[in-house]
Structure formats: C-alpha cells, structure tokens
Amino acid sequence: MENITLPSNSQTPSSCTIWWQETPSYANHRVGLIGQFHSQDDSTSFELLDKACKVLVERNCTLAVGPMDGSTWNRYRLVSGSDSRPAFFLEPQNPSFFPEQFYKAGFREIAKYHSAHAKNVRVAKSHISPLAQKMHDQGVRFRTLDLSSYESELKNIYPVCMESFANNFMFTPISEVNFLSLYKPLKAYVEPKLVLIAEVEGQIVGFNFCLPDHSGAEEKTMIVKTLARCNDRKYAGLGKLMLAMSHNNAAELGYDAVIHALFHEQNKSSVLSGELAKTFRDYSLYARTL
C-alpha cells in the first residue's frame, strides 16, 4: 500500500492510495487498486490517476481498478447515475464529476451496480408459497437475529458469506476478525426483527441482513444490505424466498418502503431485486489496462 498526494488548485491536496498485494483476481491480469481518491479539479485528478498507474506498472501490475479501498469489503465504486432520491443510510457518496475524471484518465467501466426502491412492500403469499414449501421440505427453518448474542450470530454467518460470495466479481477472502470488525459497529443500528436467518438443524444456510434507514428520510424504509445463502443446489430459491419474506416482515413492522442496496447487475440477487423494486441509483467500477 502506498499513498500518493499532489498539490491542488483547491485548499485540499489531491490524493489516493494504491494496493498491489493480495488484490482481487481478474482474467490473466495482475490487478492494482486505486482507492481513497480525493480530487477537486480535472487537471490534478488526471495527473494523480496517471501517476498512480505508473507506480502500479513499477509494481508489475497490468490492470488498474478503482476506486476500491483495498478490497470489495471496503469502500469502492462511484455513483454514476441517479434520480433525485437522497442518499440512504451507509450509501457511498461522491462528487458527481468523479466518474468523468476517471474516464478522462483512460479508465473504462468494468462493472455496474444499482440500488432499487420498492414502495409496495408486501409480497403476496401465493407468490412465495411453493418456495416456502420446498424449503420446509428441505428442513429449512427461519428465525430472526438474537441481538443479545450478536457477535456469536456474526461468527455463524461468516462462513456462509465466504461461501456465497466466493464467485462474486473482484471477491477476496477476509478473516473472521476483519469480518467482525465490519459488522460489529452496526449493532447500534440493527432492528433484529429485520434480520432473517435460515437454518437446517441449527446450522445457518442463508441470511438476509437488513436494517432501518437512519438517514432521516420521510419514508420509514428498510435497507436490504446483505443477502446470502450456501451454494448447495438443493437450496436454490432460498435467496428469493428470504427477500420476499423480509419484505413482508417490513410490512408487518410498519415500513413504507424497501431499498435493495448496491446489487451487482449480474448477480442473482439483482435478478430477484428486479422483480420487486425499481432502480433509482447506478454505480460503476472502473479499470485501465497498464
């Protein structure tokens, strides 16, 4: 990891951080990452990104990807398209001109993501009854989060995340300790009745980690943050069922809307999201061949 700083026309210097070790895999490339990007003018941002790429070449990287703060477990992507809806709780934000700055520096879009909004929260039981029966026959039982055992719950969720996300775009594994450090601070914001856990004989096989939108929006909104299941094909459809069940849980608790947050456009979760919600924000990740 190395920090790069340049003087800027504004009072704040332009800066970024680069990573070239233990970075994600992509095709036959050795990937270098550019993250923690801050710049206020086009000329400086071009110079900053170009310098970062030159240093990555010196580190034997063949592809620069950004913005990404070390891995997809940390802050990454840029908002690249949006309607007028304000930012929701924990949503990454950036100045509207950042995507153009990356483009001018020779970067091109390598992945797209979106967030979607559902006003009609409840899902008809007839729509999910066949899946519910299938999962029941497989021995799947559902419960909500035990907040009094929050750290233990996270430890049991951790291996499901590692298995479920292993094939995700730009995935890199993370230690249990680091995983806990990401999710433990959310305890103060969690409504345990919104976190749905699927188990078979006491072992977690899937979960939908949702939490209230604490942004101060007028609507009482639930955010779908993390949806995952183990990869055994006999649980196919479990993600769709948990998403629908979480919608109905939100309705029972008086929520007016649901946000499906930051789904990759090619992930199965994105397909499920499209059945229930309408996209209102786009995000992009960029790359430049070195």
Secondary structure as the mmCIF struct_conf table of DSSP 4:
data_model
#
loop_
_struct_conf.conf_type_id
_struct_conf.id
_struct_conf.beg_label_comp_id
_struct_conf.beg_label_asym_id
_struct_conf.beg_label_seq_id
_struct_conf.end_label_comp_id
_struct_conf.end_label_asym_id
_struct_conf.end_label_seq_id
STRN STRN1 GLU A 2 LEU A 6
BEND BEND1 ASN A 9 THR A 12
HELX_LH_PP_P HELX_LH_PP_P1 PRO A 13 PRO A 13
STRN STRN2 SER A 14 TRP A 19
BEND BEND2 GLN A 21 GLU A 22
HELX_LH_PP_P HELX_LH_PP_P2 THR A 23 SER A 25
STRN STRN3 TYR A 26 TYR A 26
TURN_TY1_P TURN_TY1_P1 ALA A 27 ASN A 28
STRN STRN4 HIS A 29 HIS A 29
STRN STRN5 VAL A 31 HIS A 38
BEND BEND3 GLN A 40 ASP A 41
HELX_RH_AL_P HELX_RH_AL_P1 ASP A 42 GLU A 58
TURN_TY1_P TURN_TY1_P2 ARG A 59 ASN A 60
BEND BEND4 THR A 62 THR A 62
STRN STRN6 LEU A 63 GLY A 66
BEND BEND5 PRO A 67 PRO A 67
STRN STRN7 MET A 68 MET A 68
BEND BEND6 ASP A 69 SER A 71
TURN_TY1_P TURN_TY1_P3 THR A 72 TRP A 73
BEND BEND7 ASN A 74 ARG A 75
STRN STRN8 TYR A 76 TYR A 76
STRN STRN9 LEU A 78 SER A 82
BEND BEND8 SER A 84 SER A 84
HELX_LH_PP_P HELX_LH_PP_P3 ARG A 85 PHE A 88
TURN_TY1_P TURN_TY1_P4 PHE A 89 LEU A 90
TURN_TY1_P TURN_TY1_P5 SER A 96 PHE A 97
HELX_RH_AL_P HELX_RH_AL_P2 PHE A 98 LYS A 104
TURN_TY1_P TURN_TY1_P6 ALA A 105 GLY A 106
STRN STRN10 ARG A 108 ALA A 118
BEND BEND9 LYS A 119 ASN A 120
HELX_RH_AL_P HELX_RH_AL_P3 LYS A 125 ASP A 137
TURN_TY1_P TURN_TY1_P7 GLN A 138 GLY A 139
STRN STRN11 VAL A 140 THR A 144
HELX_RH_3T_P HELX_RH_3T_P1 LEU A 147 SER A 149
HELX_RH_AL_P HELX_RH_AL_P4 TYR A 150 PHE A 165
TURN_TY1_P TURN_TY1_P8 ALA A 166 ASN A 167
BEND BEND10 ASN A 168 ASN A 168
TURN_TY1_P TURN_TY1_P9 PHE A 169 MET A 170
HELX_RH_AL_P HELX_RH_AL_P5 GLU A 176 TYR A 183
HELX_RH_3T_P HELX_RH_3T_P2 LYS A 184 TYR A 189
HELX_RH_3T_P HELX_RH_3T_P3 PRO A 192 LEU A 194
STRN STRN12 LEU A 196 VAL A 200
TURN_TY1_P TURN_TY1_P10 GLU A 201 GLY A 202
STRN STRN13 GLN A 203 PRO A 212
BEND BEND11 SER A 215 SER A 215
BEND BEND12 GLU A 218 GLU A 219
STRN STRN14 THR A 221 ARG A 229
HELX_RH_3T_P HELX_RH_3T_P4 ARG A 233 TYR A 235
TURN_TY1_P TURN_TY1_P11 ALA A 236 GLY A 237
HELX_RH_AL_P HELX_RH_AL_P6 LEU A 238 GLU A 252
TURN_TY1_P TURN_TY1_P12 LEU A 253 GLY A 254
STRN STRN15 ALA A 257 HIS A 264
TURN_TY1_P TURN_TY1_P13 GLU A 265 GLN A 266
BEND BEND13 ASN A 267 ASN A 267
HELX_RH_AL_P HELX_RH_AL_P7 LYS A 268 LEU A 276
STRN STRN16 LYS A 278 THR A 289
#
